[in-house]
Amino acid sequence: MREIRIDLERIRENYEVLRRVARPAKVMAVVKADGYGHGAIKVAKFLDDDVDYFGVADISEAVNLREAGIKSPIMAWIFNSLEDLELANKHQIDVGISSFQHLQLLTHVQHLQLHLKVDTGLSRNGFTVNDLPEAVEKFMQVVESNNHSTKGIFTHLSNTNENEDNAQFEVFETAIEYARGKGLEFELAHASASNATLSYPGKHYGMVRCGIALYGLSPDGRDVSGLPLEPAMSVSSEVINIKRVPAQTGVSYDFRYRTEKETTLALVPFGYADGLPRAAEGFQVIINGQKFSQVGRIAMDQFVVDVGDSEIKIGDRVEIISDENPVAQIATRANTINYEIVTRMGSRPDKTYGGD
């Protein structure tokens, strides 16, 4: 009845496209947040035989991949306890180091692969320029005393505009040179996520981190029509009720929609509990090749479509997200981004995989 279908072969093809764009840099396939709603374990297993790196946010996400049998390098960058670091050690997970608290925790564990995070202007995790001298000194001390490895140095951009991004790149490169001047060398430098990977070919460094583009979607509204990136997720349901109603019939909670004339209403079981934002009211669906608008409040479990005089029947498939009905139109209606729509798709719909 409710279905989310993931085309794994498209994800593999998207990864190869990103590899060609980033070459000779490595490409980290970011599978955090359950693979942006696509299924982290399924995606990782499908790519595991030929991927440079996997990236996740939390240590627990990385452990889940290891326990599912994933062998490729994995990096996680959010943690806050010694237990997290012990799990990272046990499961051979690279760790992003971004605070003095992290440096203190590193003194209690051995043999980790570390990536030093620099805050170049996003004001989230990472050492600021002012903190960098002390951070580099303490980082080098803990690496030597506890037999850690200096795997990488990284940052994250704000994606505000080209000038702001370039200013962050300059800070990042200054940080790399400062660390190098102190005798600290890194195997990998990485700053560019999907948007910057596609926007700044001269700033790929040793690795790029691609999330949303891996799944065939446009990063931060960037036009990717010139690249053969294909959306991997489609979402559908079916018509479960049909009724003919007169003009001025109120529809759903608050009667935010009233029919202008006699018409047919189709009921579709998919709601905000399934990941469809309540704020997306008025988005379009496709039924039997025709586009129709959803009307009235989106409810927890269902929504209503005004199909006019079209010959729609119970059991007809309803395309909520598809190649012909992209996720961007739902995001626009909800005043959000495509990232949020795909990552919030719920566990109730059946999730099926093609190419597996």
N, C-alpha and C positions, 0 to 999 in steps of 0.2 A: 504493500500500500504506500508506505513512505520509503523512498530509496535514495541513497547517495551512492553514485557509481564513480569509481576511481580508475582511470586508465594508466596503469603502471608503465606501459610502454611509452606513453607520451612523456612521462616524467623522465625516463631514461633518455629519450631523444632531447628533451629540454636540457638535461645535464650536459649532453654532448655539444649542444649549441653553445652553452655557456663556457665550456672548455675551449671551444674554438675562439670565442670572443676574448677569453682571458689568457690564452697561451702566450708565454710559457709558464705563467703563474698557475699554481694549484687552485682547484675549486673545492671549497667546503660546501657540501650539501647540508643545508640547515633543516633539521627535522624536529625542532622544538615545537611545543604546543601541539603534540600528537601530529607532527608533520603538517602544521598549518591546517589541521582538520582532515588531512588526507590519510592518516594512519601511519605513525612513525615507524613502527616495527615492520609493517608490510613494505613501506617505501624503502627502508634501510636494507631489508633482506633482498629486495629486488636489485638494489644498486651495489650491494656489498662486494661483489666479485670484481668491480672496476670503479672505485671511487677514491678520491684523494683523502678526504676527511669527511666526517660527520660533525655537525655542530648542534648542540642543544643548550638550553639555558641552565637547567638545574642538574645537579649530580644525580638525583633520582631518575631523571629521564635517561641519562647516560647508562646508569646501572641497568635499567629496563632493557636497553638495547643489548648490552653485554649478556644479560641473562637469556635473551632471545637468540643468542648465538652470533651476534655481529662481531666481526673480526677487525674491521678497518679502524684507523685512528679516530678517536672521538674526543672532542673538546667541550667542556662545560664552563660557564663563566659566572654562575651565581651560586654562592654557598655561604654558610655562616657558622660552621661548627667543625671541630676536630673530627667528629664522626664522618662528616662529608669527605674530609680529606683522606681518612682511612679507607673509605669506600672507593675513592678515586685511586688510591694506591693499589688496593686489592684487585680492581677491575681494569687497571691500566688506562685511566682516563686523564687526558690533559686538562689542566686547570688554569683558568684566568685569575690572575692576582691583581687586585685593584684597591687594596686598602692596607693600612698599617696593621690592622687587626689580622688580616690574612697573613701578613709576614710573620706575626707572632705565632699564629697557629702552625705555620710551616716548620717552626723549630721543634715540633712534637712528632713529626713524621718524616720518613725518608723516601728518597728515590721517586720523586714526582716529576712529570714533564710540565714545565711552567710557561705561561704566556703573560708577560707584564702588560697591564692595561694602563694606557695614558689617556687622561681626560683632556681632549684637545678643544673642548668648548661645548659639549653636549650637557655637561654638568650632571652626569649620572655617575656610574662607576668609573674608577680610574684615578691615578695620581695626577694632580695638577702640575703645571710647570713649576710653581713655587715649591711643591713637595718633592719634585723629581730628584734633586740631589740627595736628600736623605733617603728617599725610597730606593734609589739605585744602590747606594752604599749598603743599606740593610738587606736588599735583595741579594747582592753579591755575597754578603756574609752568610746568609742562610743557605744559599745554594752550595757554597763550599762546605759549610759545617754539617749539612744534612744530606749531602750527595744528591741534590736535585739537579735537573737539567734545564738549561735556558732554551726552551724550544721556540718561543716566539715573543713578539711585541706587537700590540694591536691597539686600535682605537675604533670609535664609531662616529659617523657623521650625523649632523642634524638634518641634512638634505634641505636646508633653507633656500639657498640659491648658490650659483656658481662662485660668487665672491666669498661667501661664508665657508663653502666647502674647501675652496683653495686655501683660505686662512687656516683651516683645521689641518689640511695636508702639510702646510708649512710648519705648524707646531709639531706635528707628528715626526716629520723628518728632522727637525731640530732635536727632538727627544732621542731619536735613534742615534744621531751623531754624538750627542752628549754621552749616551750610554757607551757607545763605541770608544769614545775618548777615555772613558774610565776602564776600558778593557773588557766591556761586556758585549759579547756578540750573540746574535740570534739567528737561528736557522731560517725562521719565517717572520716576515712583517706582513700585517694585514689590516687594512682600513676600510676597504670597499665592500659594502653589502650590494644587493641587487641593483639599486639605482645607480650607485657610483661605478659599479662594474661596467654598466652599459654606457655611462655618461663620460667617464674619464679613463680612456684606454692607457694613458701614461701613468696611472696611479694604481696599478694592480699589485705592485710590489711582489712578494713571494707567494701570496695567496689571496683569494677573494672569498667572501662568504655569501652564498646565494640562497635565499629562502623563497620569497614570493615568486621570483622568476623561474625557479625550479619547477613550480607547479603551473607554469604557463601564464601567469597573470602579470599585469603591468605594475611595476613598483612605483608607489607614490604618484600614480596618474601619468607616469611617463609613457610616451607613445612607443610601443614595441612592435608596431605593424611591419617594420622592415626586417624583423627577425622571425625565423620559423619557430616561435614559441607557441605551444598549443595548450590551452587549459585542460587540466587533467580531471577536474571534478564536474560531474553533472548531477543535478538534483531533481527528482520528480515525485509526483504523487498521482492520485487519480480522483475522478469525480465520484462522490459517494451519494449525492442527492441532487435532484433537479426539481425546481418548482417554478411555475408560471405565476407572476404577481402583477397587480395593477400599478398604475402610476402612483407616485408618492408613498410607496412602501418603504418603511425604514429598514435599514440593514445593519446588523451587528450592534455592539454596545454603543450607547450614546446617540444612535441614529445619525452618525456623522455623514452618512450617505442616504439619500432618498432617490428612488427611481424616478426618472423624468417621464417615463411612459411605461405602458405595459411591456414586460420583458421577462426573460428567463434568468434565474439565478442558479449558479452551480456551486455546490459546497465541496471544498477540498480539505482533506485532513492533513494539515501541516501548519504549525503555528510557532509562536515564539519559544515554546518549550523544545522545539526541534531545531532552533537556531535562526529562525526568521525574525528579524527585528520588528517589534511592534511599530517602530517609527517608519518602516518601509511602506506604509500604507499608500496604495495607488500604483504599486509596481505591476509589471506586466508578466503574464504567463502565456504559454503557447499550448493550445489544444487543437488537435487535428490540423496542424499547420497554420492556424489562425491565432493572431495575438489579441488578447483580451486584458482588461485592467481588473486588478483586484479592487474590491470596493469595501468601504466600511472598516471598522477596527479589525486588525489582525488579532485573533484570540490565541489562547494558550495552545490549542490543539488543532485549529482549523481557520480557514478564511473563505470568503465568498467572492465569486467572480460573476460579473454581469456579462452574460454571453448574448444578450439581445435576442434576436430571432434565429440564431444559428442552431443547427441540428446537433446539439451536444447531448450525449447520453451517459448514464451511469456506467462507470468502468473505463471511460476514456482517460488516456494518459495525459497528465498535466506537466509540462516542462517548466520548472521553476528556474533552474540554471542549466544552460546547454550552450552549444556552439552558437546557435541562432538567438539565444536569449542570455547574454553574458551576465556574470555576477555584478559587473559594474553598474548596471541599471538599478539593481536592488540597493547597492551601496549609495548611489546618488539619491535615491528616494529617502534613504535613512540618514542622509547627511553624514556619511562615514566613508571608510575606505574598504576596498575589496578584502584586505587582510582580515578585518574584523568579521566579515560575513562568512568566509570559509572556515576560520578558526572556531567560530561559535556553533557550527553545525553539530547538532546534538547526537546523543547515543541511541535515541529511540528509533530513528530510521534504520532500515537495513542497509548495511554498507557492503557493497559488492565490488569486486576487483576484476578488471580486464587486463589481459597480458600476463597474469600470474601463472 
